[in-house]
Amino acid sequence: MILDNTQIETAGVNAVEEYFNFSKTLHPSLPKEDKNPVWDGKLLLYQPGGKNNNSSLIGPIHTQVKTHCCE
């Protein structure tokens, strides 16, 4: 199957989101079909044991996802 660049990028971003969805302290915020040339989004870092709200937010980690297709 041959994928275009948009499909490859979407698959890569989805994989990153899926991986970090299991984390209790890092939560992905990666908009789909992002047009920002530098960052694809961010991972929000929360204090361990917190309720993942604004009071336990440590800060964002700006993220760029690099993808490519392998056969």
Residue pairs with C-beta under 8 A, 6 or more apart in sequence:
3 11
3 69
6 33
8 67
8 68
8 69
9 65
9 67
10 32
10 33
11 67
12 65
12 66
12 67
13 30
13 32
13 40
13 41
13 65
13 67
16 28
16 30
16 63
16 65
17 28
17 30
20 26
20 27
20 28
20 43
21 27
21 28
24 46
24 48
24 52
25 45
25 46
25 47
25 48
26 43
26 44
26 45
26 46
26 61
27 43
27 44
27 46
27 52
28 41
28 42
28 43
28 44
28 63
29 41
29 42
29 43
29 44
29 60
30 40
30 41
30 42
30 63
30 65
31 40
31 41
34 40
34 41
38 62
38 64
39 62
39 63
39 64
40 63
40 64
40 65
41 62
41 63
42 60
42 61
42 62
42 63
43 60
43 61
43 63
44 57
44 59
44 60
44 61
45 57
45 58
45 59
45 60
45 61
46 52
46 56
46 57
46 58
47 56
47 57
47 58
50 56
